[in-house]
């Protein structure tokens, strides 16, 4: 099973939707709240090549991007295989 990380904040509807999609897929993920954890925002910026919006989603070393990117991956039929490892 891949390691999935979702950088999020508590007041972001896209974060809520991304976590909901991952929950629907019944996969575990690590949530890192950039609004609560010191240094998390800078860490996210470094890993995402400067993308400043949340969510930023990673499956192992693969940077999915935000919720729209996650949803597009799912619609293209590629998300399940990435989540399977």
VMD Tcl script that builds the backbone (N, CA, C; Angstrom):
set m [mol new atoms 255]
animate dup $m
set s [atomselect $m all]
$s set {name element resname resid chain x y z} {
  {N N UNK 1 A 0.846 -1.184 0.000}
  {CA C UNK 1 A 0.000 0.000 0.000}
  {C C UNK 1 A 0.889 1.244 0.000}
  {N N UNK 2 A 0.626 2.173 -0.885}
  {CA C UNK 2 A 1.450 3.385 -0.945}
  {C C UNK 2 A 1.195 4.305 0.254}
  {N N UNK 3 A 2.160 5.162 0.503}
  {CA C UNK 3 A 2.020 6.177 1.544}
  {C C UNK 3 A 1.395 7.411 0.900}
  {N N UNK 4 A 0.235 7.796 1.385}
  {CA C UNK 4 A -0.510 8.926 0.823}
  {C C UNK 4 A -0.488 10.064 1.835}
  {N N UNK 5 A -0.130 11.239 1.367}
  {CA C UNK 5 A -0.079 12.423 2.219}
  {C C UNK 5 A -0.968 13.491 1.605}
  {N N UNK 6 A -1.803 14.088 2.456}
  {CA C UNK 6 A -2.659 15.194 2.039}
  {C C UNK 6 A -2.321 16.398 2.913}
  {N N UNK 7 A -1.754 17.423 2.310}
  {CA C UNK 7 A -1.556 18.690 3.008}
  {C C UNK 7 A -2.873 19.445 2.905}
  {N N UNK 8 A -3.382 19.900 4.040}
  {CA C UNK 8 A -4.717 20.502 4.051}
  {C C UNK 8 A -4.799 21.620 5.078}
  {N N UNK 9 A -5.963 22.241 5.118}
  {CA C UNK 9 A -6.300 23.185 6.179}
  {C C UNK 9 A -7.738 22.914 6.600}
  {N N UNK 10 A -8.085 23.418 7.757}
  {CA C UNK 10 A -9.396 23.118 8.323}
  {C C UNK 10 A -10.559 23.835 7.674}
  {N N UNK 11 A -10.307 24.844 6.887}
  {CA C UNK 11 A -11.398 25.649 6.321}
  {C C UNK 11 A -11.444 25.566 4.805}
  {N N UNK 12 A -10.953 24.467 4.241}
  {CA C UNK 12 A -10.837 24.331 2.791}
  {C C UNK 12 A -11.817 23.282 2.273}
  {N N UNK 13 A -12.819 23.678 1.481}
  {CA C UNK 13 A -13.755 22.681 0.962}
  {C C UNK 13 A -13.093 21.678 0.021}
  {N N UNK 14 A -12.086 22.103 -0.737}
  {CA C UNK 14 A -11.393 21.181 -1.631}
  {C C UNK 14 A -10.652 20.102 -0.843}
  {N N UNK 15 A -10.125 20.466 0.313}
  {CA C UNK 15 A -9.472 19.488 1.191}
  {C C UNK 15 A -10.494 18.458 1.666}
  {N N UNK 16 A -11.647 18.936 2.066}
  {CA C UNK 16 A -12.721 18.052 2.517}
  {C C UNK 16 A -13.110 17.078 1.404}
  {N N UNK 17 A -13.261 17.586 0.184}
  {CA C UNK 17 A -13.651 16.739 -0.950}
  {C C UNK 17 A -12.558 15.727 -1.298}
  {N N UNK 18 A -11.298 16.158 -1.240}
  {CA C UNK 18 A -10.186 15.242 -1.538}
  {C C UNK 18 A -10.141 14.112 -0.516}
  {N N UNK 19 A -10.267 14.459 0.760}
  {CA C UNK 19 A -10.261 13.428 1.808}
  {C C UNK 19 A -11.467 12.514 1.659}
  {N N UNK 20 A -12.594 13.057 1.248}
  {CA C UNK 20 A -13.787 12.249 1.027}
  {C C UNK 20 A -13.589 11.245 -0.098}
  {N N UNK 21 A -12.956 11.674 -1.189}
  {CA C UNK 21 A -12.691 10.771 -2.307}
  {C C UNK 21 A -11.751 9.646 -1.874}
  {N N UNK 22 A -10.719 10.000 -1.121}
  {CA C UNK 22 A -9.791 8.973 -0.636}
  {C C UNK 22 A -10.479 8.038 0.352}
  {N N UNK 23 A -11.337 8.573 1.192}
  {CA C UNK 23 A -12.102 7.718 2.109}
  {C C UNK 23 A -13.028 6.787 1.339}
  {N N UNK 24 A -13.651 7.289 0.280}
  {CA C UNK 24 A -14.513 6.443 -0.560}
  {C C UNK 24 A -13.726 5.294 -1.189}
  {N N UNK 25 A -12.441 5.546 -1.471}
  {CA C UNK 25 A -11.569 4.515 -2.031}
  {C C UNK 25 A -11.058 3.563 -0.947}
  {N N UNK 26 A -11.388 3.872 0.305}
  {CA C UNK 26 A -11.015 3.043 1.452}
  {C C UNK 26 A -9.501 2.882 1.594}
  {N N UNK 27 A -8.794 3.995 1.426}
  {CA C UNK 27 A -7.349 3.992 1.622}
  {C C UNK 27 A -7.016 4.887 2.814}
  {N N UNK 28 A -5.974 4.515 3.507}
  {CA C UNK 28 A -5.503 5.332 4.618}
  {C C UNK 28 A -4.578 6.404 4.067}
  {N N UNK 29 A -4.598 7.560 4.706}
  {CA C UNK 29 A -3.721 8.642 4.292}
  {C C UNK 29 A -3.320 9.441 5.516}
  {N N UNK 30 A -2.190 10.085 5.388}
  {CA C UNK 30 A -1.697 10.979 6.431}
  {C C UNK 30 A -2.142 12.391 6.074}
  {N N UNK 31 A -2.770 13.050 7.010}
  {CA C UNK 31 A -3.175 14.439 6.792}
  {C C UNK 31 A -2.231 15.345 7.557}
  {N N UNK 32 A -1.672 16.314 6.867}
  {CA C UNK 32 A -0.811 17.304 7.494}
  {C C UNK 32 A -1.501 18.646 7.357}
  {N N UNK 33 A -1.898 19.198 8.480}
  {CA C UNK 33 A -2.628 20.475 8.493}
  {C C UNK 33 A -1.631 21.638 8.473}
  {N N UNK 34 A -1.605 22.365 7.380}
  {CA C UNK 34 A -0.678 23.490 7.261}
  {C C UNK 34 A -1.086 24.661 8.147}
  {N N UNK 35 A -2.330 24.655 8.597}
  {CA C UNK 35 A -2.793 25.730 9.477}
  {C C UNK 35 A -2.572 25.405 10.952}
  {N N UNK 36 A -2.048 24.218 11.256}
  {CA C UNK 36 A -1.844 23.830 12.653}
  {C C UNK 36 A -0.429 23.373 12.972}
  {N N UNK 37 A 0.292 22.893 11.974}
  {CA C UNK 37 A 1.611 22.324 12.234}
  {C C UNK 37 A 2.696 23.285 11.763}
  {N N UNK 38 A 3.518 23.772 12.701}
  {CA C UNK 38 A 4.594 24.694 12.330}
  {C C UNK 38 A 5.527 24.070 11.284}
  {N N UNK 39 A 5.834 24.814 10.261}
  {CA C UNK 39 A 6.738 24.362 9.220}
  {C C UNK 39 A 6.087 23.524 8.135}
  {N N UNK 40 A 4.834 23.119 8.327}
  {CA C UNK 40 A 4.172 22.247 7.354}
  {C C UNK 40 A 3.950 22.956 6.018}
  {N N UNK 41 A 3.634 24.232 6.070}
  {CA C UNK 41 A 3.395 24.973 4.822}
  {C C UNK 41 A 4.679 25.062 4.002}
  {N N UNK 42 A 5.802 25.356 4.661}
  {CA C UNK 42 A 7.087 25.423 3.959}
  {C C UNK 42 A 7.468 24.056 3.391}
  {N N UNK 43 A 7.203 23.003 4.149}
  {CA C UNK 43 A 7.474 21.641 3.680}
  {C C UNK 43 A 6.648 21.336 2.429}
  {N N UNK 44 A 5.370 21.716 2.460}
  {CA C UNK 44 A 4.491 21.496 1.313}
  {C C UNK 44 A 5.001 22.261 0.095}
  {N N UNK 45 A 5.391 23.505 0.292}
  {CA C UNK 45 A 5.907 24.322 -0.815}
  {C C UNK 45 A 7.126 23.664 -1.466}
  {N N UNK 46 A 8.021 23.144 -0.653}
  {CA C UNK 46 A 9.237 22.517 -1.169}
  {C C UNK 46 A 8.905 21.250 -1.958}
  {N N UNK 47 A 7.988 20.441 -1.439}
  {CA C UNK 47 A 7.652 19.177 -2.095}
  {C C UNK 47 A 6.821 19.382 -3.358}
  {N N UNK 48 A 6.022 20.450 -3.389}
  {CA C UNK 48 A 5.103 20.670 -4.511}
  {C C UNK 48 A 5.640 21.658 -5.544}
  {N N UNK 49 A 6.931 21.940 -5.468}
  {CA C UNK 49 A 7.553 22.896 -6.391}
  {C C UNK 49 A 6.882 24.258 -6.368}
  {N N UNK 50 A 6.536 24.709 -5.164}
  {CA C UNK 50 A 6.018 26.055 -4.994}
  {C C UNK 50 A 4.520 26.228 -5.082}
  {N N UNK 51 A 3.776 25.159 -5.238}
  {CA C UNK 51 A 2.303 25.302 -5.271}
  {C C UNK 51 A 1.826 25.674 -3.877}
  {N N UNK 52 A 1.075 26.750 -3.779}
  {CA C UNK 52 A 0.738 27.325 -2.483}
  {C C UNK 52 A -0.648 26.956 -1.969}
  {N N UNK 53 A -1.492 26.401 -2.826}
  {CA C UNK 53 A -2.857 26.113 -2.412}
  {C C UNK 53 A -2.965 24.718 -1.804}
  {N N UNK 54 A -3.953 24.565 -0.937}
  {CA C UNK 54 A -4.269 23.248 -0.389}
  {C C UNK 54 A -5.583 22.792 -1.008}
  {N N UNK 55 A -5.768 21.494 -1.138}
  {CA C UNK 55 A -4.840 20.452 -0.727}
  {C C UNK 55 A -3.717 20.258 -1.738}
  {N N UNK 56 A -2.633 19.685 -1.248}
  {CA C UNK 56 A -1.589 19.148 -2.107}
  {C C UNK 56 A -1.475 17.681 -1.721}
  {N N UNK 57 A -1.595 16.802 -2.697}
  {CA C UNK 57 A -1.725 15.373 -2.449}
  {C C UNK 57 A -0.546 14.641 -3.079}
  {N N UNK 58 A 0.009 13.701 -2.309}
  {CA C UNK 58 A 1.135 12.903 -2.757}
  {C C UNK 58 A 0.819 11.434 -2.545}
  {N N UNK 59 A 1.123 10.625 -3.549}
  {CA C UNK 59 A 1.039 9.168 -3.437}
  {C C UNK 59 A 2.470 8.684 -3.601}
  {N N UNK 60 A 3.062 8.235 -2.489}
  {CA C UNK 60 A 4.496 7.951 -2.440}
  {C C UNK 60 A 5.228 9.201 -2.931}
  {N N UNK 61 A 6.075 9.077 -3.937}
  {CA C UNK 61 A 6.825 10.232 -4.441}
  {C C UNK 61 A 6.103 10.969 -5.569}
  {N N UNK 62 A 4.934 10.486 -5.955}
  {CA C UNK 62 A 4.183 11.090 -7.051}
  {C C UNK 62 A 3.334 12.249 -6.521}
  {N N UNK 63 A 3.552 13.426 -7.074}
  {CA C UNK 63 A 2.773 14.608 -6.698}
  {C C UNK 63 A 1.524 14.661 -7.567}
  {N N UNK 64 A 0.388 14.350 -6.965}
  {CA C UNK 64 A -0.890 14.389 -7.684}
  {C C UNK 64 A -1.259 15.825 -7.997}
  {N N UNK 65 A -1.141 16.691 -7.008}
  {CA C UNK 65 A -1.573 18.077 -7.119}
  {C C UNK 65 A -2.723 18.306 -6.160}
  {N N UNK 66 A -3.713 19.083 -6.591}
  {CA C UNK 66 A -4.859 19.408 -5.753}
  {C C UNK 66 A -6.047 18.486 -5.998}
  {N N UNK 67 A -7.196 18.896 -5.467}
  {CA C UNK 67 A -8.392 18.075 -5.602}
  {C C UNK 67 A -8.789 17.871 -7.058}
  {N N UNK 68 A -8.736 18.927 -7.857}
  {CA C UNK 68 A -9.101 18.796 -9.276}
  {C C UNK 68 A -8.220 17.767 -9.973}
  {N N UNK 69 A -6.941 17.761 -9.631}
  {CA C UNK 69 A -6.012 16.795 -10.223}
  {C C UNK 69 A -6.336 15.376 -9.757}
  {N N UNK 70 A -6.661 15.231 -8.477}
  {CA C UNK 70 A -7.035 13.924 -7.929}
  {C C UNK 70 A -8.293 13.405 -8.615}
  {N N UNK 71 A -9.264 14.272 -8.766}
  {CA C UNK 71 A -10.525 13.891 -9.410}
  {C C UNK 71 A -10.293 13.533 -10.884}
  {N N UNK 72 A -9.447 14.277 -11.566}
  {CA C UNK 72 A -9.143 13.986 -12.972}
  {C C UNK 72 A -8.448 12.634 -13.101}
  {N N UNK 73 A -7.559 12.328 -12.174}
  {CA C UNK 73 A -6.882 11.034 -12.176}
  {C C UNK 73 A -7.887 9.908 -11.985}
  {N N UNK 74 A -8.866 10.140 -11.119}
  {CA C UNK 74 A -9.905 9.143 -10.885}
  {C C UNK 74 A -10.770 8.967 -12.128}
  {N N UNK 75 A -11.184 10.059 -12.725}
  {CA C UNK 75 A -12.033 9.997 -13.922}
  {C C UNK 75 A -11.320 9.339 -15.105}
  {N N UNK 76 A -10.000 9.480 -15.144}
  {CA C UNK 76 A -9.221 8.857 -16.217}
  {C C UNK 76 A -8.971 7.373 -15.954}
  {N N UNK 77 A -9.415 6.891 -14.785}
  {CA C UNK 77 A -9.243 5.494 -14.450}
  {C C UNK 77 A -7.857 5.121 -13.961}
  {N N UNK 78 A -7.072 6.122 -13.573}
  {CA C UNK 78 A -5.687 5.881 -13.157}
  {C C UNK 78 A -5.489 5.915 -11.649}
  {N N UNK 79 A -6.445 6.436 -10.914}
  {CA C UNK 79 A -6.256 6.583 -9.468}
  {C C UNK 79 A -6.189 5.241 -8.751}
  {N N UNK 80 A -7.080 4.336 -9.079}
  {CA C UNK 80 A -7.109 3.049 -8.383}
  {C C UNK 80 A -5.785 2.298 -8.498}
  {N N UNK 81 A -5.183 2.316 -9.669}
  {CA C UNK 81 A -3.912 1.601 -9.827}
  {C C UNK 81 A -2.796 2.280 -9.033}
  {N N UNK 82 A -2.810 3.587 -8.946}
  {CA C UNK 82 A -1.805 4.298 -8.134}
  {C C UNK 82 A -2.009 4.006 -6.648}
  {N N UNK 83 A -3.265 3.916 -6.231}
  {CA C UNK 83 A -3.561 3.646 -4.834}
  {C C UNK 83 A -3.254 2.193 -4.450}
  {N N UNK 84 A -3.269 1.306 -5.441}
  {CA C UNK 84 A -2.979 -0.103 -5.174}
  {C C UNK 84 A -1.488 -0.342 -4.956}
  {N N UNK 85 A -0.669 0.609 -5.381}
  {CA C UNK 85 A 0.767 0.474 -5.188}
  {C C UNK 85 A 1.396 -0.157 -6.302}
}
mol reanalyze $m
mol bondsrecalc $m
mol representation Tube
mol addrep $m
